Amino acid sequence: MKPLEFSAPTTLNAAIKLYSANGGGAGLMAGGTDLLVQMRSGRAEIGHVIDLKRIPELNVLSYDKKRGLRLGAAVACDVLGAFKPAKAAYAALIEGAELIGSTQIQSRASVGGNVCNGSPAADTICSLIVLGAQCVVKGPQGKREIPARDFMVGPGKTALRKGELLVEFRIPPPPAHSASGYLRFIPRNEMDIAVVSAAANITLSANGKTCTAASVAIGAVAPTPLLVEAAGKALVGSTLDEAALEAAAAASRKAARPISDMRGTKEYRTHMAGVLTKRAIAMALQRARGA
Ligand SMILES: Cc1cc2nc3c(=O)[nH]c(=O)nc-3n(C[C@H](O)[C@H](O)[C@H](O)COP(=O)(O)OP(=O)(O)OC[C@H]3O[C@@H](n4cnc5c(N)ncnc54)[C@H](O)[C@@H]3O)c2cc1C
């Protein structure tokens, strides 16, 4: 058995220093629900675990009508789920976070860990994309922001540079008459990884009839989650009738480039990308109309 070092820094700068000093041998741990599984299975060779849960900047959770939501990268999913101001304003994100694993998993797992793990099937990334989240990251070279749509760059790979860590998400306040929704398909009722997922965020005109802005993202159908811009465009200006929803679904099917594996064939995943696109939009529409 190899010796394992463990550190729990209490400042962001100390964590960055420690991470850089350990080169590739250190692993950042938020909840550890991905990291520890990967270490035990031998997929991650780590000699030094750096616990991020005690760093105040990574535990920020606040909502302001002007600035929107600030969500620290290490905040546990159940803490986010219990944060009342976020419930209606960021429904898609809460929906994704509350689908992760079980109650026990959600009491450790973070949205930050979910996206830093880099899985295109992660349950929070599509929602972060359609909600226009910015990922605030910091490393030895300073702070910068990465739009959530650009954060994952390949399976297990993110846009984080050497020595950088994710600090928090900043999500703008939702416009009036807007709402979002997230759905995934899994063959079981729970405790499974998305075969396909979709999130939608729509804004309606003041009379609630016409769509004035829309964003759709799909997951588990490509090496990274996809923002389907053509799906959003198909909705804007429409009354979100069946024809518009079908056009958005067709755009998602066209954008999807899935693989076949034991959880679904590429044909099935492509079909489901369209189905879930329609349903996520319908969900968001129902919420935006206050039903
Ligand atoms: C039983 C079980 C069920 C699960 N079900 C689901 C599910 O339904 N849906 C789903 O999407 N996932 C699921 N997962 C995977 C996992 O729980 C989630 O991805 C979770 O959100 C990871 O968060 P974490 O805080 O535990 O991350 P960690 O395990 O702590 O970290 C994950 C990765 O991100 C890195 N990292 C963490 N924080 C940072 C940071 N701030 N900056 C830079 N890098 C960082 C770590 O080094 C590691 O590589 C499941 C896992 C288990 C064990």
PDBQT file of the ligand as one rigid body, heavy atoms in Angstrom, charges set to zero:
ROOT
HETATM    1  C1  LIG A 301     -23.106   6.000  -6.084  1.00  0.00    +0.000 C 
HETATM    2  C2  LIG A 301     -22.826   7.160  -6.976  1.00  0.00    +0.000 A 
HETATM    3  C3  LIG A 301     -23.853   7.683  -7.755  1.00  0.00    +0.000 A 
HETATM    4  C4  LIG A 301     -23.618   8.763  -8.598  1.00  0.00    +0.000 A 
HETATM    5  N1  LIG A 301     -24.652   9.248  -9.351  1.00  0.00    +0.000 NA
HETATM    6  C5  LIG A 301     -24.438  10.310 -10.173  1.00  0.00    +0.000 A 
HETATM    7  C6  LIG A 301     -25.512  10.835 -10.954  1.00  0.00    +0.000 A 
HETATM    8  O1  LIG A 301     -26.656  10.377 -10.890  1.00  0.00    +0.000 OA
HETATM    9  N2  LIG A 301     -25.237  11.875 -11.774  1.00  0.00    +0.000 N 
HETATM   10  C7  LIG A 301     -23.992  12.429 -11.862  1.00  0.00    +0.000 A 
HETATM   11  O2  LIG A 301     -23.811  13.385 -12.633  1.00  0.00    +0.000 OA
HETATM   12  N3  LIG A 301     -22.958  11.936 -11.141  1.00  0.00    +0.000 NA
HETATM   13  C8  LIG A 301     -23.157  10.908 -10.300  1.00  0.00    +0.000 A 
HETATM   14  N4  LIG A 301     -22.116  10.400  -9.553  1.00  0.00    +0.000 N 
HETATM   15  C9  LIG A 301     -20.782  10.995  -9.667  1.00  0.00    +0.000 C 
HETATM   16  C10 LIG A 301     -20.469  12.058  -8.575  1.00  0.00    +0.000 C 
HETATM   17  O3  LIG A 301     -21.204  11.842  -7.400  1.00  0.00    +0.000 OA
HETATM   18  C11 LIG A 301     -20.762  13.483  -9.090  1.00  0.00    +0.000 C 
HETATM   19  O4  LIG A 301     -20.032  13.736 -10.262  1.00  0.00    +0.000 OA
HETATM   20  C12 LIG A 301     -20.453  14.551  -8.031  1.00  0.00    +0.000 C 
HETATM   21  O5  LIG A 301     -21.115  15.739  -8.328  1.00  0.00    +0.000 OA
HETATM   22  C13 LIG A 301     -18.954  14.809  -7.862  1.00  0.00    +0.000 C 
HETATM   23  O6  LIG A 301     -18.797  15.816  -6.886  1.00  0.00    +0.000 OA
HETATM   24  P1  LIG A 301     -17.714  15.688  -5.730  1.00  0.00    +0.000 P 
HETATM   25  O7  LIG A 301     -17.792  16.957  -4.975  1.00  0.00    +0.000 OA
HETATM   26  O8  LIG A 301     -17.896  14.439  -4.967  1.00  0.00    +0.000 OA
HETATM   27  O9  LIG A 301     -16.398  15.627  -6.621  1.00  0.00    +0.000 OA
HETATM   28  P2  LIG A 301     -14.962  15.018  -6.254  1.00  0.00    +0.000 P 
HETATM   29  O10 LIG A 301     -15.024  13.535  -6.303  1.00  0.00    +0.000 OA
HETATM   30  O11 LIG A 301     -14.422  15.626  -5.028  1.00  0.00    +0.000 OA
HETATM   31  O12 LIG A 301     -14.142  15.574  -7.503  1.00  0.00    +0.000 OA
HETATM   32  C14 LIG A 301     -14.400  15.139  -8.816  1.00  0.00    +0.000 C 
HETATM   33  C15 LIG A 301     -13.247  15.580  -9.719  1.00  0.00    +0.000 C 
HETATM   34  O13 LIG A 301     -13.192  16.985  -9.806  1.00  0.00    +0.000 OA
HETATM   35  C16 LIG A 301     -11.954  17.491  -9.265  1.00  0.00    +0.000 C 
HETATM   36  N5  LIG A 301     -12.320  18.662  -8.495  1.00  0.00    +0.000 N 
HETATM   37  C17 LIG A 301     -13.227  18.730  -7.503  1.00  0.00    +0.000 A 
HETATM   38  N6  LIG A 301     -13.390  20.009  -7.105  1.00  0.00    +0.000 NA
HETATM   39  C18 LIG A 301     -12.553  20.751  -7.853  1.00  0.00    +0.000 A 
HETATM   40  C19 LIG A 301     -12.267  22.143  -7.913  1.00  0.00    +0.000 A 
HETATM   41  N7  LIG A 301     -12.875  23.040  -7.131  1.00  0.00    +0.000 N 
HETATM   42  N8  LIG A 301     -11.366  22.570  -8.824  1.00  0.00    +0.000 NA
HETATM   43  C20 LIG A 301     -10.736  21.691  -9.649  1.00  0.00    +0.000 A 
HETATM   44  N9  LIG A 301     -10.962  20.364  -9.627  1.00  0.00    +0.000 NA
HETATM   45  C21 LIG A 301     -11.867  19.896  -8.737  1.00  0.00    +0.000 A 
HETATM   46  C22 LIG A 301     -11.386  16.370  -8.447  1.00  0.00    +0.000 C 
HETATM   47  O14 LIG A 301      -9.977  16.433  -8.356  1.00  0.00    +0.000 OA
HETATM   48  C23 LIG A 301     -11.877  15.156  -9.205  1.00  0.00    +0.000 C 
HETATM   49  O15 LIG A 301     -11.049  14.928 -10.320  1.00  0.00    +0.000 OA
HETATM   50  C24 LIG A 301     -22.328   9.327  -8.685  1.00  0.00    +0.000 A 
HETATM   51  C25 LIG A 301     -21.281   8.807  -7.881  1.00  0.00    +0.000 A 
HETATM   52  C26 LIG A 301     -21.524   7.737  -7.035  1.00  0.00    +0.000 A 
HETATM   53  C27 LIG A 301     -20.406   7.208  -6.191  1.00  0.00    +0.000 C 
ENDROOT
TORSDOF 0
